Each structure stands twice: as C-alpha cells, then as structure tokens.
Amino acid sequence: MGAVIYTFRDMGEPVFEELKKTTSKVLFGICVMSFCYELLEGAVTFILGRCYNADFRYRWGVESAFLCAFYKVATLGSGTGVASLCNLVRHGVGYSESFGLSMLSFAFHRLSIAVFSAVFFLLSREFMVLYYGNYLWLLAAGCALQIAVTIVVILFCCSVTFHRLIFRILGCFQRWERVKHIVKELKYQCEGLEQSSSYLLKKKKGIAGMFLLDLIKLGFWYAIPYVALSGGGRLGFAEAAAVTAMSVMLASAIPAPAGIGSTEFVFILLFEKTVGAGPAGSALLLYRFATFVFPFFVGFLFFAARHVRKEREKKAETVR
C-alpha cells in the first residue's frame, strides 16, 4: 500500500475533485451491484450445497457469502476459505465434501475470471489493442495462469495420479517425524476429497449452473467502474468491463493479502491510460468500497446476528 501511495502521490487533488462529483445515485447503484454479486455467490453455494444436502437452503448460501466477505477483510484474505468450510459443515455438509466443494468453487471462479476477461477483450478488441497493445502478452500470461490454477486445483481435488505424485515428492522428506504425520493426515484427507469431488463433477447441470452464475456475478462487479465513470461518458460498458477484468486478472498474479495493493496498482495503471489520473483514482476508491468495504459491513451484520443467536441459545440451555 505504501508503494501504491508513493507511486500515485500526485493524484490526491484530482481524485478528490472527481469524488466530489459522485452522486448519491452512483453510490446507491454500486452498492446494489455489490449486493447482487453476493446474492449470486450465495446461489453458487446453494447449488453446490444441494448436491450433498437436499435440505440446504438458499439463505444459508447467502449467509455464507457475506460471512466470507466479512472474514476476507477481518483476516486479510487468510480466513475466507476456512469461513466457507465451517459454514458448509455447520449446515449439514460433511467435512470432506465441504473441502472439495470449496476447492472446486474456487477453481471454477478462477476459470470464469479468465473466460470473462477473454470474452470482453474480444468484444472491445479495437479499443484494447489501441490502448493496451503493449500489455497483450501480460493478458495472455494472466489467462494462462488462471487456467493453470484451475487445472491444478481440479487435479488436487479428484486425481489419484496427482495425489500419488505429491506423496512421492513428500516421500523424500519422510525421515522427519513431523513430515510423516503430515503425510498420513494428507492421505486421509485426499481419499475423502477424491470421492466427494468425483461425485460433484458428475453433477454436470450443477457445475454448468455454477459456472454461468460465476460469469454473471463477475459482470456485476466489473460493471462498477462503468457506473462510476459513466457520468462523463468516458467508457462504454464493454470497454470498462474489459479493462476491469484485465486489471483483476493481472493483479491476482501478484502475491498480496486479499489483493490489497496489487489491485490498486494495476487498476490505476490501466484506467489512467484511458480516462486520466483523477477519474481512475476516483473509480478505484468506489470500486474498492463496493467490493471490499460494503460487503464487509453487511457481513458484520450476519456475524453479529449469529453471535446474538448463539448467546440466546446458551441462555435457553442454562434455563433448562
């Protein structure tokens, strides 16, 4: 974050001037779009959860989505997967099944980012080549990286051969007692993961529905800069979505907690070339608010409600 602030230190005044032009309609619009994203994220969890628990409810999926958004900020991204896993287990999905579901959901989310970016690049090809012709190799590398991550995660979830390769590599270090314990535990987890993931991948309609919802929900997030910049008619929807998708995909290749710092750097770098420094910085702040801060506050309400519910249950048990 320090590097980002230093790099764009001269943008403070133009960014502030642009932010003052932001209307209440724009703020309301980007909050609605962020909320719709989380509702669709909940729908994805609902579809996958129903594969293992026929009684899994949609509201549980929405609760899981907002709680994950809360923990994403509270733990700088490190607790998001754990929060998702715990919520699924809490609502009747087995541990191995929950782990496989979370991993595959992550894999297809990454794949949808690559597909979305490629599709909107083609839809606004002339614009992208004009402004970002020198970045095309980075775009290709980003797509390749997302697809590679997807393949590795899917192999880790359900490939016996891939697991054997991992254990063969770990076997070189089994002279240490701690490694032996880790390998033993990992083998147990992998057996359950193979069964649950293989079962899930057979649900072709569920996988297709999940992937389609992933693309739609990304559309809500990637359209936020378009709404933030549309006041001056600076970019069309396809162009804004294409640049946002490319910035997110490239930023995800930079290791940073919850994408903090890397997203800001790439976002401003790309949008500044088309709309200028002030509008780019303003759009970034609004985008970060809608995708990071707003879901966190809504997630906190779910977190607080759950805490209150637990306290009431404890009091009721004490009275009994």
Contacts in CASP RR format, 6 or more apart in sequence:
PFRMAT RR
TARGET T0000
AUTHOR 0000-0000-0000
METHOD contacts of the structure
MODEL  1
MGAVIYTFRDMGEPVFEELKKTTSKVLFGICVMSFCYELLEGAVTFILGR
CYNADFRYRWGVESAFLCAFYKVATLGSGTGVASLCNLVRHGVGYSESFG
LSMLSFAFHRLSIAVFSAVFFLLSREFMVLYYGNYLWLLAAGCALQIAVT
IVVILFCCSVTFHRLIFRILGCFQRWERVKHIVKELKYQCEGLEQSSSYL
LKKKKGIAGMFLLDLIKLGFWYAIPYVALSGGGRLGFAEAAAVTAMSVML
ASAIPAPAGIGSTEFVFILLFEKTVGAGPAGSALLLYRFATFVFPFFVGF
LFFAARHVRKEREKKAETVR
1 260 0 8 1.000
1 261 0 8 1.000
1 264 0 8 1.000
3 261 0 8 1.000
3 265 0 8 1.000
4 261 0 8 1.000
4 264 0 8 1.000
4 265 0 8 1.000
4 268 0 8 1.000
7 265 0 8 1.000
8 268 0 8 1.000
8 277 0 8 1.000
8 281 0 8 1.000
10 277 0 8 1.000
11 268 0 8 1.000
11 277 0 8 1.000
11 278 0 8 1.000
11 280 0 8 1.000
11 281 0 8 1.000
12 278 0 8 1.000
14 277 0 8 1.000
14 278 0 8 1.000
15 277 0 8 1.000
15 278 0 8 1.000
15 281 0 8 1.000
15 282 0 8 1.000
15 285 0 8 1.000
17 278 0 8 1.000
18 278 0 8 1.000
18 279 0 8 1.000
18 281 0 8 1.000
18 282 0 8 1.000
19 282 0 8 1.000
19 285 0 8 1.000
21 231 0 8 1.000
21 282 0 8 1.000
22 228 0 8 1.000
22 282 0 8 1.000
22 286 0 8 1.000
26 227 0 8 1.000
26 228 0 8 1.000
26 231 0 8 1.000
26 286 0 8 1.000
27 286 0 8 1.000
29 227 0 8 1.000
30 224 0 8 1.000
30 227 0 8 1.000
30 228 0 8 1.000
30 286 0 8 1.000
30 287 0 8 1.000
30 289 0 8 1.000
30 290 0 8 1.000
31 290 0 8 1.000
31 294 0 8 1.000
33 220 0 8 1.000
33 221 0 8 1.000
33 223 0 8 1.000
33 224 0 8 1.000
33 227 0 8 1.000
33 290 0 8 1.000
34 220 0 8 1.000
34 221 0 8 1.000
34 224 0 8 1.000
34 290 0 8 1.000
34 291 0 8 1.000
34 294 0 8 1.000
34 295 0 8 1.000
35 294 0 8 1.000
35 298 0 8 1.000
36 217 0 8 1.000
36 220 0 8 1.000
37 217 0 8 1.000
37 220 0 8 1.000
37 221 0 8 1.000
37 291 0 8 1.000
37 295 0 8 1.000
38 62 0 8 1.000
38 65 0 8 1.000
38 66 0 8 1.000
38 69 0 8 1.000
38 295 0 8 1.000
38 298 0 8 1.000
39 62 0 8 1.000
39 65 0 8 1.000
40 213 0 8 1.000
40 216 0 8 1.000
40 217 0 8 1.000
40 220 0 8 1.000
41 61 0 8 1.000
41 65 0 8 1.000
41 68 0 8 1.000
41 217 0 8 1.000
42 58 0 8 1.000
42 61 0 8 1.000
42 62 0 8 1.000
42 64 0 8 1.000
42 65 0 8 1.000
43 58 0 8 1.000
43 61 0 8 1.000
43 213 0 8 1.000
44 105 0 8 1.000
44 210 0 8 1.000
44 213 0 8 1.000
44 214 0 8 1.000
44 217 0 8 1.000
45 60 0 8 1.000
45 61 0 8 1.000
45 64 0 8 1.000
45 65 0 8 1.000
45 84 0 8 1.000
45 88 0 8 1.000
45 105 0 8 1.000
46 56 0 8 1.000
46 57 0 8 1.000
46 58 0 8 1.000
46 60 0 8 1.000
46 61 0 8 1.000
47 206 0 8 1.000
47 209 0 8 1.000
47 210 0 8 1.000
47 213 0 8 1.000
48 101 0 8 1.000
48 104 0 8 1.000
48 105 0 8 1.000
48 200 0 8 1.000
48 206 0 8 1.000
48 210 0 8 1.000
49 56 0 8 1.000
49 88 0 8 1.000
49 93 0 8 1.000
49 101 0 8 1.000
50 56 0 8 1.000
51 101 0 8 1.000
51 199 0 8 1.000
51 200 0 8 1.000
51 203 0 8 1.000
51 206 0 8 1.000
52 92 0 8 1.000
52 93 0 8 1.000
52 94 0 8 1.000
52 97 0 8 1.000
52 101 0 8 1.000
52 196 0 8 1.000
53 91 0 8 1.000
53 92 0 8 1.000
53 93 0 8 1.000
56 91 0 8 1.000
56 92 0 8 1.000
56 93 0 8 1.000
57 91 0 8 1.000
60 87 0 8 1.000
60 91 0 8 1.000
61 87 0 8 1.000
63 87 0 8 1.000
63 302 0 8 1.000
64 83 0 8 1.000
64 84 0 8 1.000
64 87 0 8 1.000
64 88 0 8 1.000
66 295 0 8 1.000
66 298 0 8 1.000
66 299 0 8 1.000
66 301 0 8 1.000
66 302 0 8 1.000
67 83 0 8 1.000
67 87 0 8 1.000
67 299 0 8 1.000
67 302 0 8 1.000
67 303 0 8 1.000
67 306 0 8 1.000
68 80 0 8 1.000
68 81 0 8 1.000
68 83 0 8 1.000
68 84 0 8 1.000
68 87 0 8 1.000
69 295 0 8 1.000
69 296 0 8 1.000
69 298 0 8 1.000
69 299 0 8 1.000
70 83 0 8 1.000
70 295 0 8 1.000
70 296 0 8 1.000
70 299 0 8 1.000
70 300 0 8 1.000
70 302 0 8 1.000
70 303 0 8 1.000
71 77 0 8 1.000
71 79 0 8 1.000
71 80 0 8 1.000
71 82 0 8 1.000
71 83 0 8 1.000
72 79 0 8 1.000
72 80 0 8 1.000
72 258 0 8 1.000
72 292 0 8 1.000
72 295 0 8 1.000
72 296 0 8 1.000
73 258 0 8 1.000
73 292 0 8 1.000
73 293 0 8 1.000
73 296 0 8 1.000
74 296 0 8 1.000
76 257 0 8 1.000
76 258 0 8 1.000
76 260 0 8 1.000
77 257 0 8 1.000
77 258 0 8 1.000
78 257 0 8 1.000
81 102 0 8 1.000
84 98 0 8 1.000
84 102 0 8 1.000
84 105 0 8 1.000
85 95 0 8 1.000
85 98 0 8 1.000
85 99 0 8 1.000
85 102 0 8 1.000
88 94 0 8 1.000
88 97 0 8 1.000
88 98 0 8 1.000
88 101 0 8 1.000
88 102 0 8 1.000
89 95 0 8 1.000
89 98 0 8 1.000
93 101 0 8 1.000
96 189 0 8 1.000
96 192 0 8 1.000
96 193 0 8 1.000
96 195 0 8 1.000
96 196 0 8 1.000
97 196 0 8 1.000
97 200 0 8 1.000
99 189 0 8 1.000
99 193 0 8 1.000
99 196 0 8 1.000
100 157 0 8 1.000
100 193 0 8 1.000
100 196 0 8 1.000
100 197 0 8 1.000
100 200 0 8 1.000
101 196 0 8 1.000
101 200 0 8 1.000
103 153 0 8 1.000
103 156 0 8 1.000
103 157 0 8 1.000
103 193 0 8 1.000
103 197 0 8 1.000
104 153 0 8 1.000
104 154 0 8 1.000
104 157 0 8 1.000
104 197 0 8 1.000
104 200 0 8 1.000
104 201 0 8 1.000
105 210 0 8 1.000
106 153 0 8 1.000
107 149 0 8 1.000
107 150 0 8 1.000
107 153 0 8 1.000
107 154 0 8 1.000
107 157 0 8 1.000
108 150 0 8 1.000
108 207 0 8 1.000
108 210 0 8 1.000
108 211 0 8 1.000
108 214 0 8 1.000
109 214 0 8 1.000
110 146 0 8 1.000
110 149 0 8 1.000
110 150 0 8 1.000
110 153 0 8 1.000
110 252 0 8 1.000
111 146 0 8 1.000
111 147 0 8 1.000
111 150 0 8 1.000
111 211 0 8 1.000
112 211 0 8 1.000
112 214 0 8 1.000
112 215 0 8 1.000
112 218 0 8 1.000
113 146 0 8 1.000
113 218 0 8 1.000
113 245 0 8 1.000
113 248 0 8 1.000
113 249 0 8 1.000
113 252 0 8 1.000
114 142 0 8 1.000
114 143 0 8 1.000
114 146 0 8 1.000
114 147 0 8 1.000
114 150 0 8 1.000
114 249 0 8 1.000
115 215 0 8 1.000
116 215 0 8 1.000
116 218 0 8 1.000
116 219 0 8 1.000
116 222 0 8 1.000
116 241 0 8 1.000
116 245 0 8 1.000
117 139 0 8 1.000
117 143 0 8 1.000
117 242 0 8 1.000
117 245 0 8 1.000
117 246 0 8 1.000
117 248 0 8 1.000
117 249 0 8 1.000
118 143 0 8 1.000
120 222 0 8 1.000
120 238 0 8 1.000
120 241 0 8 1.000
120 242 0 8 1.000
120 245 0 8 1.000
121 128 0 8 1.000
121 139 0 8 1.000
121 242 0 8 1.000
121 245 0 8 1.000
121 246 0 8 1.000
123 238 0 8 1.000
123 242 0 8 1.000
124 238 0 8 1.000
124 239 0 8 1.000
124 242 0 8 1.000
127 239 0 8 1.000
127 242 0 8 1.000
128 239 0 8 1.000
128 242 0 8 1.000
128 243 0 8 1.000
128 246 0 8 1.000
129 136 0 8 1.000
131 273 0 8 1.000
131 274 0 8 1.000
132 139 0 8 1.000
132 243 0 8 1.000
132 246 0 8 1.000
132 270 0 8 1.000
132 273 0 8 1.000
135 246 0 8 1.000
135 270 0 8 1.000
138 250 0 8 1.000
139 246 0 8 1.000
139 249 0 8 1.000
139 250 0 8 1.000
141 253 0 8 1.000
142 249 0 8 1.000
142 250 0 8 1.000
142 253 0 8 1.000
143 249 0 8 1.000
145 253 0 8 1.000
146 249 0 8 1.000
146 252 0 8 1.000
154 197 0 8 1.000
154 201 0 8 1.000
155 162 0 8 1.000
156 162 0 8 1.000
156 163 0 8 1.000
156 166 0 8 1.000
156 193 0 8 1.000
157 193 0 8 1.000
157 194 0 8 1.000
157 197 0 8 1.000
158 193 0 8 1.000
158 194 0 8 1.000
158 197 0 8 1.000
158 198 0 8 1.000
158 201 0 8 1.000
159 194 0 8 1.000
160 194 0 8 1.000
163 190 0 8 1.000
163 194 0 8 1.000
166 186 0 8 1.000
167 183 0 8 1.000
167 186 0 8 1.000
167 187 0 8 1.000
170 179 0 8 1.000
170 182 0 8 1.000
170 183 0 8 1.000
170 186 0 8 1.000
171 179 0 8 1.000
171 183 0 8 1.000
173 179 0 8 1.000
174 180 0 8 1.000
174 183 0 8 1.000
200 207 0 8 1.000
201 207 0 8 1.000
218 245 0 8 1.000
219 241 0 8 1.000
221 244 0 8 1.000
221 290 0 8 1.000
221 291 0 8 1.000
222 240 0 8 1.000
222 241 0 8 1.000
222 244 0 8 1.000
222 245 0 8 1.000
222 248 0 8 1.000
223 237 0 8 1.000
223 240 0 8 1.000
223 241 0 8 1.000
224 244 0 8 1.000
224 286 0 8 1.000
224 287 0 8 1.000
224 290 0 8 1.000
224 291 0 8 1.000
225 235 0 8 1.000
225 240 0 8 1.000
225 243 0 8 1.000
225 244 0 8 1.000
225 271 0 8 1.000
225 283 0 8 1.000
225 286 0 8 1.000
225 287 0 8 1.000
226 235 0 8 1.000
226 236 0 8 1.000
226 237 0 8 1.000
226 240 0 8 1.000
226 241 0 8 1.000
228 282 0 8 1.000
228 283 0 8 1.000
228 286 0 8 1.000
228 287 0 8 1.000
229 235 0 8 1.000
229 240 0 8 1.000
229 275 0 8 1.000
229 279 0 8 1.000
229 283 0 8 1.000
230 236 0 8 1.000
234 274 0 8 1.000
234 275 0 8 1.000
234 279 0 8 1.000
235 243 0 8 1.000
235 274 0 8 1.000
235 275 0 8 1.000
239 274 0 8 1.000
243 270 0 8 1.000
243 271 0 8 1.000
243 274 0 8 1.000
244 267 0 8 1.000
244 287 0 8 1.000
246 270 0 8 1.000
247 263 0 8 1.000
247 266 0 8 1.000
247 267 0 8 1.000
247 269 0 8 1.000
247 270 0 8 1.000
247 271 0 8 1.000
248 263 0 8 1.000
250 266 0 8 1.000
251 259 0 8 1.000
251 262 0 8 1.000
251 263 0 8 1.000
251 265 0 8 1.000
251 266 0 8 1.000
251 267 0 8 1.000
252 259 0 8 1.000
252 262 0 8 1.000
254 262 0 8 1.000
254 265 0 8 1.000
254 266 0 8 1.000
255 262 0 8 1.000
256 262 0 8 1.000
256 263 0 8 1.000
258 292 0 8 1.000
263 288 0 8 1.000
264 284 0 8 1.000
264 288 0 8 1.000
267 280 0 8 1.000
267 283 0 8 1.000
267 284 0 8 1.000
267 287 0 8 1.000
268 277 0 8 1.000
268 280 0 8 1.000
268 281 0 8 1.000
268 284 0 8 1.000
271 279 0 8 1.000
271 280 0 8 1.000
271 281 0 8 1.000
271 283 0 8 1.000
271 284 0 8 1.000
272 280 0 8 1.000
272 281 0 8 1.000
275 283 0 8 1.000
END
